[in-house]
Each structure stands twice: as C-alpha cells, then as structure tokens.
C-alpha cells in the first residue's frame, strides 16, 4: 500500500478479515461502528456504483490515521507494562 493512497475496503471484507484473524464480529456490530467512526471523521466512505449493486467502501481519514497511531502506541505501551509485570519486573 502506498502512503499517498490509503487502502479502502468494504464492510463485508472487513468482517472476513477480522474473522480470519480470530476476531469474531457480527455485522450488526460492525456496520453501526463504521457509521459512528465516519460521523466522528475517522473514516471516509464512498459508494461504488459501477457494479450492478451499489456498495459502500471505507478508508481511514487523515485524522483517523493520527488517532490509530496514538492508539497503537498506547496499546504497545500497555503490552510492555503487562509483560514487565508478568516477569516480576518493576
């Protein structure tokens, strides 16, 4: 993926990707979440009307990428802290 061309995907493909990674998510949970993230400006959606049935695809907005970077850093820091705790370090 080129940095100047954010990856985009359809909701159903995201469900499959999450499932393949061992994260079971129901569509009734995912689709409202996608709409909420779009409303918050973290995702951008567009309709693909080139096929017989229009489909909506999503991509991460620039603000969403900034938030994702911060959340990943926090998650990694938490994981490192838990690792230290389980090894008995302080």
C-alpha positions in Angstrom: 0.0 0.0 0.0 1.4 3.4 -1.0 1.3 6.0 1.8 -0.4 8.5 -0.5 -3.2 6.0 -1.4 -5.0 4.8 1.7 -6.4 1.3 1.4 -10.1 1.1 1.1 -12.4 -1.8 1.8 -16.0 -2.9 2.0 -17.7 -3.7 5.3 -18.1 -7.4 4.4 -14.5 -7.7 3.5 -13.6 -6.2 6.9 -15.8 -8.8 8.6 -13.9 -11.6 6.8 -10.5 -10.1 7.6 -11.4 -9.8 11.3 -12.8 -13.4 11.3 -9.7 -14.7 9.6 -7.6 -13.0 12.4 -9.7 -14.7 15.1 -11.8 -11.6 16.0 -15.4 -12.7 15.7 -17.5 -9.6 15.0 -21.2 -9.6 14.0 -22.3 -7.4 11.1 -24.9 -5.8 13.4 -22.0 -4.6 15.5 -19.6 -3.6 12.7 -21.8 -1.6 10.5 -23.1 0.8 13.2 -19.4 1.2 14.4 -18.3 2.1 10.8 -21.0 4.7 10.6 -20.1 6.1 14.0 -16.4 6.3 13.1 -17.4 8.1 9.9 -19.5 10.6 11.8 -16.5 11.3 14.1 -14.4 12.0 11.0 -12.1 9.0 11.5 -13.4 7.2 8.3 -14.4 8.4 4.9 -17.0 6.4 2.9 -17.8 6.4 -0.8 -20.3 4.5 -2.9 -19.2 2.2 -5.7 -22.0 2.4 -8.3 -20.0 0.7 -11.1 -21.4 -2.7 -10.2 -25.0 -3.9 -10.6 -25.5 -3.5 -6.8 -24.0 -0.3 -5.2 -21.6 -1.0 -2.4 -20.2 1.4 0.2 -16.4 1.3 0.8 -14.5 2.9 3.6 -11.0 4.3 4.1 -9.2 5.8 7.1 -9.2 9.6 7.1 -6.0 11.6 7.9 -7.4 12.2 11.4 -8.3 8.5 11.7 -4.7 7.7 10.8 -3.4 10.0 13.6 -5.8 8.5 16.1 -4.8 5.0 15.0 -1.1 5.8 15.5 -1.8 7.1 19.0 -3.9 4.1 20.0 -1.4 1.6 18.7 1.3 3.4 20.7 -0.8 3.2 23.9 -1.6 -0.5 23.2 2.1 -1.3 22.7 2.9 0.5 25.9 0.2 -1.4 27.8 1.5 -4.7 26.4 5.1 -3.8 27.5 3.8 -2.9 31.0 1.9 -6.2 31.3 4.9 -8.1 30.1 7.1 -6.5 32.8 4.5 -7.3 35.4 4.3 -10.9 34.5 8.0 -11.2 34.6 8.1 -9.7 38.1 9.9 -6.5 37.0 9.2 -3.1 38.3 
